[in-house]
Amino acid sequence: MGMTHYIRPRYQQNRIGYLKMLADTASGGKAAKRKTESLLLAVLAQSEALTYVECDFGPPGTWVMATDENALPLPGSDSFFDDDDLPGYKSSLEGYNFKKTLTIENECVDDFLKSLPAAPIKIHSISFKPYYVAAGVFALCGLITLQSFHVLHERNLARLQEEARRSLLLQRQKAQAATHDDPSAAEWVRICMHHAYALPPYKDGWTLTNWECAGRSLSAIWQRTGGTLAQAPIGLMLNNGNSVRSSYPLMPFEKIHGVPHDATGDARAFIAFIQQSETNLSIKTTNLVQGDHDQNHSAYMISFPWQGDPREIPWDAFQNISVERLGREINAGVQGGSQSTDYQIHVAMKDGPALSLSSDKGAR
């Protein structure tokens, strides 16, 4: 990700923020030791869930902050946008219904800043750049060698972040396994949507074109739109280096309550609910047996597109249901924004107790 420093907010001990500082600002190690103020944390302290703030700073551009339903900053917050890029960023937030919108004109910026509470932060360095610079000086290989060390530095940071991510995922999975509670279908859908919409629509010349949740991971496809492979997100290279598939863990962001015990809807009721939206379903049926006796139970694999928000489907009203996959394709708009197609949802259901599979009877 190219980050060189991090901060830990005083009033949000369970959060950590990463940032990339310019070389002239971080010179001499002074930036890592000095204390400064965070505009994001100051505005966030006075903001509630689903709040959008624009602050016109004049030539530097318009500063933007937006929060989600948990009052946490959305991707792109604490950034400056010029008049050309601001509409494109707004289009990436079309899925959120903000309860409060605040626009600060340029002439009111000073009064707005004075009204904010103090938000001191201490910047800590995570960069190994001094070691690479010293190695470059001793090597005396010129600009090409220095550039090679820079690329190596970026790769090492990415590796360290990947190792930390995997370690955190393993700890979370162990903690979740200890509770013997798996998320319900509704909780799984909310976890998937939370992580999917935390992905930036575009970054460093790479555009998000597809994402899909399956099991405990989120897969994202990035398409090159001006950047290079050195700037691409971490992942598997595809399409001659023009595409990258990244994988992210699906970690719960709220308390997991597990599968409800009062669900009464069966597979027929769920199919009838989806049919009300006049969508085309694909249903495959498999007979279920227990021991040597046919219990006349069936399992269904149901696939369908969905135009609305998948979180609005009453998943927990149906029994023996699990969402196998949930994904969406994203197309670049004419005005530089993004246009999303229907969600593609794949569901597995059983019309009786959980039994072992026998043979597939095909599509119906």
Secondary structure, 3 states (H helix, E strand, C coil): CCCCEEECCCCCCCCCEEECCCCCCCHHHHHHHCEEECHHHHHHHCCCCCEEEEEECCCCCEEEEEECCCCCECCCCCEEECCCCHHHHHHCCCCCCCCEEEEECHHHHHHHHHCCCCCEEECEECCCHHHHHHHHHHHCCHHHHHHHHHHHHHHHHHHHHHHHHHHHHHHHHHHHHHCCCCCCHHHHHHHHHHHHCCCCCEECCEEEEEEEEECCEEEEEEEECCCCHHHCCCCEEEHHHCEEEEEEECCCCCCCCCCCCCCCECHHHHHHHHHCCCCCCEEEEEEEEECCEEEEEEEEEEEEEECCCHHHCCHHHECCEEEEEEEEEEEECCCCCEEECCEEEEEEEECCCCCEEEEEEEEC
